[in-house]
């Protein structure tokens, strides 16, 4: 196996992270139809800043509350925000554990200061498989920015050609490939296992 380092995303790779759960919660709390909230909700510049740690939670959620027209309390919008997390994808977890017996494995995730303590506690046991976890809001940069991949490679002392990225975001996959990093798009629970079988690592 050529690769020396596997870089894994977390949400929808190791565990479920489903924004539809937040939309459903906000709809129930506000009385606004889910379709309207979904239409108004979009990844935007404020979310990117929040995931880089450039703006605080109060400012981010005040703007989001206004944009979505929810008119609910800060604590309620946080409840929805934190409801996105679901079960561990055990098939992928087992695959990551298998890969970790052969090469180094780290995680690289776009996240924010509100979500961080939630998923680090909830998935504490599974996260131990990673040598290190790189967090966008701590680094001041996020995927798909080339600089965050460069940072991880430099920190690990690995060349791009010797690394492989596993991510559910096509933009992130494309950015990694442009840097010469082999990349695998995780579109369902079978993609990682299929890769593992092809490499005969299981």
C-alpha positions, 0 to 999 in steps of 0.5 A: 500500500503506497499511502502512509496517512489516511485523512478522514472526515467525521460527519457522515463518514464515522457518524451521522450528521443530518441537518434535516433533524435541525430543520425538523426541530426548528419547524416544531418550535417555530411553527414554520413549515420545514420546506420554508426553513430548508429553502432559507437555510444554506451554507453561506459566508457566516457559516464558513466564518463560524466554522473557522472560529472567526465569529462567535455563537451569539452573532452566528445564531442571531443572524440565522434566527433572523434569516430563517424567520424562526423567532425562537429563543437562543437556547431553542435554536441551539437545541435544533443545531445540536440535534443533527448527530445520530448513530455511529456508522459501525461498518465505517468505524470497523473499516477505519480501525482496520486501516489504522492497523496498517497506516496512520489515521487522522481526522479533519473536520469542518465544525464549530465551537457549539458542535465540538463538545457535543460530538467529542463527548458522544463519540469519545470511544470511536474517536480514539482510533485517530492519531489526531483530530484537526478541527476547522474552528481551532485552526482558523481554516476549513475544507475545501481550502487548500491551506488546511490540507497543506497544514495537516500534511505538514503537521504529519510530515507526509507528502501529498502523494503519500496521503489519502482523503475520505470525505462525503463532500465532493468539493473537499474531494476535488480540492484534495485531488488538486493537491495530488492527494488520492481521495475517496468520496463517501456517498453511503455506508458501503463506499469505504468497505468497498475501498477496503476490499479492493485494497485487501486490508480487511 
